[in-house]
Amino acid sequence: MGYGLGVFLLAVGLILALAVTDNLANVDLTMVGWIIAAAGVLLLVLTAVTANNRRRSSTVTTHADGSRTVSERNDAPPAY
């Protein structure tokens, strides 16, 4: 799962919500489309957040005297 599935769900949901005018018995395709589109947006946001968290790393170094040094590294590109 990732960006591709999120974009796919968003596209299918918006097509159902905005372009399909057919009616099925006891099924509101417009509402189903909005729900699928919302799921796609949620998946895109969650994928972006988890991808950002994976780019961070920290290293703990223990010295001979027992002290520790923590260095953090962020490989994310700068935000403009």
C-alpha positions in Angstrom: 0.0 0.0 0.0 1.2 3.4 -0.7 0.8 6.4 -2.9 -0.5 4.4 -5.9 -3.4 2.8 -4.0 -4.3 6.1 -2.4 -4.5 7.9 -5.8 -6.4 5.0 -7.2 -9.0 5.0 -4.4 -9.3 8.8 -4.7 -9.8 8.7 -8.4 -12.4 5.9 -8.3 -14.2 7.6 -5.4 -14.4 10.9 -7.2 -15.6 9.2 -10.4 -18.4 7.5 -8.4 -19.3 10.6 -6.5 -19.2 13.1 -9.3 -19.7 11.4 -12.7 -21.9 8.3 -12.2 -25.6 9.0 -12.3 -26.9 5.4 -12.3 -29.0 4.1 -9.4 -28.7 0.7 -7.7 -31.4 -0.6 -5.4 -30.8 0.6 -1.9 -27.2 1.9 -2.7 -26.3 5.5 -2.9 -23.4 5.5 -5.3 -22.6 9.2 -4.6 -22.1 8.5 -0.9 -20.1 5.3 -1.6 -17.9 7.5 -3.9 -17.3 10.1 -1.2 -16.4 7.4 1.3 -13.9 5.8 -1.1 -12.4 9.2 -1.9 -12.0 9.9 1.8 -10.3 6.6 2.3 -7.9 7.5 -0.6 -7.0 10.8 1.0 -6.5 9.2 4.4 -4.2 6.6 2.8 -2.2 9.3 1.1 -1.8 11.2 4.3 -0.8 8.1 6.3 1.7 7.1 3.6 3.3 10.5 3.7 3.6 10.5 7.5 5.1 7.0 7.7 7.5 7.8 4.9 8.7 10.9 6.7 9.2 9.0 9.9 11.3 6.3 8.2 13.8 9.0 7.0 14.8 9.9 10.5 17.4 7.9 12.3 19.3 8.2 15.5 22.6 6.7 16.7 23.6 6.3 20.4 27.3 6.1 21.1 28.6 4.9 24.5 32.0 6.3 25.5 34.6 4.6 27.7 33.7 6.8 30.6 30.1 5.7 30.5 28.6 8.8 28.9 26.4 8.6 25.9 26.1 10.8 22.8 22.9 10.7 20.7 23.1 12.0 17.2 20.0 12.3 15.0 20.0 12.3 11.3 17.1 13.4 9.0 17.5 12.4 5.4 14.4 14.2 4.3 14.8 16.9 1.6 14.5 20.5 2.9 11.0 21.9 2.9 10.7 25.2 0.9 
